[in-house]
Amino acid sequence: MNENIHSMSRDKIEVLFSENIIKARIEMLAKEISESSRKTEGDLLVISLLKGAFIFTADMIRALHRHKVKLQLDFMTLASYGKAKESTGSVVIHSDLKEPVRDRKILLLDDILESGRTLAFASQLLKERGARSVSICVLMEKPGKLVHDVRPEHVGFIVPDKFVVGYGLDYANYYRELPYIAAVMDGKKR
């Protein structure tokens, strides 16, 4: 058996990005964000889109701290997938922000940019609420799938057109705990 292919119950998965590769890339992203954040005044409000970005967010805010970025953190739970492997086409707010965003410098963190629905929705909502600026950082981007014009300032990895799980990403709320990013090998895509 290929060492990069693991069997999890019925699903076979192929590791795309190891734990160490992810850690190194996040450190590079934090350095980029630190450098761009210093160009504008004010502390950063990091908004993590849950549930998928929670592990990415935890590692990113610690990396930002190492790069001397002063920040506050808030969370928003949005959904467009439910328990399916394909988006429903609409975005629903399950849990909203607690921190005010008016006149704030926002860094929006998400796990994956695919269709762009969730990020377009969140970004527009923050602008409507008066955010001074909204920049986007995604752990992964899947090219060729966009249906909304979303352009993140910071991208961790470009991923192939496969259904990816791990490092916070799920399939029906499974696989979030994997310390790496993997593709489900059953032929379905996300």
ABEGO torsion letter per residue (X at the ends): XBAABBBBEABBBBBABBAAAAAAAAAAAAAAAAAAAAABBEBBBBBBBOAAAAAAAAAAAAAAAAAGBBBBBBBBBBBAAEABABBAGBBBBABBBABBABGBBBBBBBABBBAGAAAAAAAAAAAAAGBABBBBBBABBBBGABABBBBBABBABBBBBBBBBEGGBBBGGBGAABABBBBBAAGBBX
